[in-house]
Amino acid sequence: MNIHHDGRPSWLRGPDFRRRAAVMSAPVLLAAALAACSSGNGSGPVTLNYWSFPDNSGAIQQAVDTCSAASGGKYTIVYNKLPTDADGQRQQLVRRLAAHDSSMDILGLDVTWEAETAQAGWILPWTGADKAAAVRDTLPTMLQTATWRGQLYAVPYNTNTQLLWYRSDLVPNPPTTWDQMINMAEQLAKEGKPHYIEIQGAQYEGATVWFNSLVSSAGGSILNATSTAPSLGPPALKALQIMSRLAHSVAADPSLSVQQEDQNRLAMEGGTAAFELNYPFVYPSMKTNNPTLFKNFKWALYPGVVPGFPSRVTIGGIDLAVSAFSTHPDLARQAILCLRDRDNQILAATKGGLPPTLMSLYSDPAFIKAYPFAADIKQALLTASVRPKTPYYQNVSIVISHAVSPAIGIDPPATLNQIKGGIENALVDKGLVP
Amino acid sequence: MTTVAPPQAPAELSRTERRRLSEATRAERRFGWLLCAPAVIVMLAVSAYPIVYAIYLSLQRYDLRFPEQTHFVGLSNYGTVLSSGTWWHAFFVTVIIMVVSVAIELALGMALALLLYYTPLWRGLVRTSILLPYGIVTVAAAYSWQFAWTPGVGYLANLLPAGSAPLTNQWQAIGIIILAEIWKTTPFMTLLLLAGLTLVPEDLLKAAKVDGASGWQRFTQIMLPLMKPAILVALLFRMLDAFRIFDNIFILTKGNNGTGSVSILGYDNLFTALNLGIGSAISVLILICVAIIAVIFILGFGTAAPGTALERR
């Protein structure tokens, strides 16, 4: 059998296979064409398939409809919902991209997937006027996540970052460092008051985010500037010491090792916690679920590690990219610029609760009304840190989350060595992913 | 072509006869193959091709994110997997889950089979209700176990001291996985054993009773030896299944905190790390392990492989 370098035997390649595939998919195409004819005019607009996280607020669907209508019959965007969990989303996208699926045009990528999709040649770079339009007024930290090897590969759609949420009835002045926060919580415990610190301690991406925020806040980074080797060092040791201190303290929620964002939210709403490190979605939720506690539910910047130095909390969000296998890349770029324009970002922020990536919005009165913490979010975003940028991000993240969770098992110097060795292996694609 | 006349006429006769016979047989055999052909082609397409392709992939350095780096590396992926502590840990966890769950299922299944066999009333209804767990989709059942053991919301977790999260503790989580497996597949074991039980002649048991054999003696001396083929088949099926355990673990712990089986490890390397070479090597190793289990049962214990029972008798 004649085998090509991409691993597919010859008969699975070339025009023959494509013809067979075309014959097999003909009924589907025919149905799609019929649907297009029945709904539109003669020639019909081009259909652009938009794949992104499932948004139940209706903001994305509304933006999709607005942009389709505004295209003047050039394109119709179809919003396809990916699975709810990030791993499931990535798997579906990657499987289709690896199979050169042309039925995807616009991809909603988590900020950690750009390096691998760009490296594999699955998404198209942005250049010229399109790039200029994409970067205008856009948060620089988010643009960093969308850049790989000096080229812009995606356009930031929304962003997200954590704030410190606390009970002002228990804590009059919010802590500015982790040590201070743990001390306060231990003091509250002595007084017999609610005192837990809510943080994502389960063995998943959230634990990696926690570690990354602490390492960056301590002045370090997980990888070196060129993403070729681990950096870590004393800042990482300090981060592990803080995680370990919390785990052994009465300040830790007993279910720290299973907690994800939503368990944190529930514990805070349940009244057992005094502090919560979480995304802004907890604010409207507290308002609805526990109006009594909501009166004392305040926010501050994420606590730092070194006194006097502000924290550098991990940035999250979605970047929109054009698939390399799209048959209408130019229209897809136009559609992306529409989907993330000012109006649609306000819509996503007010309806969907996701912080926008256009900086000017943070001083827009309409937005501040819906987002009382806009100023703090903006400050957090401007100093935010980016997770390791490498095509091996998944491997690196698994190494970290397995090492730091459960946090009670952290032995700072030994765990640091374990992370260092694991990352070194991951960066050369050596060994197995646990 | 001319043929030289053979010296012995009778021999010649028998040879043509034999040829005619064999031609008929051959035609029959050809017809048989023709009838089988569709099934054989489908089998080759859906099982042989993927297996061969997986073996081929396992000999490559092939990471989906780096298509340009793909090249033949021989057996080095197998070396990487077999020299990795992660693989042996997953292997060890898998073997523990397999041995413990199948042993308990066998004991429980036997008890339930006897109970069913001697149930005087509503036999059909009882049999159906015992089969219910087996009829529930594993993933759906696994989710309900997961909720039950989640602190704060689960009724089982609430029975434990406050603050315990059994699904994050390695051995407790493995215990829960085994429990979910047992709950789920004991009915299957029961059914296979019940079929074996019906093979034991009633007269033999009556005769033994007349001879003064106790209930336990009748069970160990008569029932068990006669049921041996059924027991071995049940054990073989369950062990092959249990070694490939995936869904329960995937839902309950995602393989976190050292609870991953070899199948979970293969999945993580294939679908999360996108490393087709290593992932395929793990898949092939799992296939080899499963084959070894089957061979031990068939050659070692003389288990009748499905379909060979008739030929042996």
Contacts between the chains, C-beta under 8 A, distances in Angstrom:
chain1	res1	chain2	res2	distance
A	3	B	56	7.6
A	5	B	70	5.9
A	5	B	71	7.8
A	6	B	67	5.9
A	6	B	70	6.7
A	7	B	56	7.9
A	7	B	57	6.7
A	7	B	60	6.5
A	7	B	62	5.9
A	7	B	70	6.0
A	7	B	276	7.5
A	87	B	272	6.8
A	91	B	271	5.4
A	91	B	272	7.5
A	94	B	64	6.8
A	94	B	274	6.3
A	95	B	271	7.8
A	98	B	64	4.9
A	98	B	274	7.6
A	116	B	65	4.8
A	116	B	274	7.9
A	119	B	65	5.8
A	119	B	66	7.1
A	120	B	64	6.7
A	120	B	65	4.7
A	120	B	66	7.1
A	120	B	67	6.5
A	121	B	67	7.5
A	202	B	168	7.5
A	203	B	168	7.4
A	203	B	256	4.3
A	203	B	257	6.1
A	204	B	256	7.7
A	254	B	151	7.9
A	254	B	162	6.6
A	254	B	163	3.0
A	254	B	165	7.9
A	255	B	151	4.9
A	255	B	152	7.1
A	255	B	163	6.7
A	255	B	165	5.3
A	257	B	165	5.9
A	257	B	168	4.5
A	258	B	150	7.2
A	258	B	151	6.6
A	258	B	165	4.5
A	258	B	167	6.9
A	258	B	168	5.3
A	263	B	152	7.5
A	266	B	152	7.3
A	391	B	65	4.9
A	391	B	66	7.3
A	392	B	65	7.9
A	394	B	272	5.6
A	394	B	273	6.2
A	394	B	274	7.9
A	395	B	273	5.7
A	398	B	268	7.8
A	398	B	272	7.3
A	402	B	256	7.8
A	406	B	168	6.0
A	406	B	257	7.2
A	429	B	63	5.8
A	429	B	66	7.6
A	429	B	275	6.9
A	430	B	80	7.4
A	431	B	80	6.3
A	431	B	84	5.8
A	431	B	86	7.5
A	432	B	80	7.1
A	432	B	81	6.5
A	432	B	84	4.9
A	432	B	86	4.6
A	432	B	87	6.3
A	432	B	265	6.8
A	432	B	269	5.8
A	432	B	278	6.2
A	432	B	282	7.8
A	433	B	268	5.2
A	433	B	269	5.3
A	433	B	272	6.2
A	433	B	273	4.1
A	433	B	275	7.3
A	434	B	86	4.8
A	434	B	260	7.4
A	434	B	265	7.7
A	434	B	268	7.5
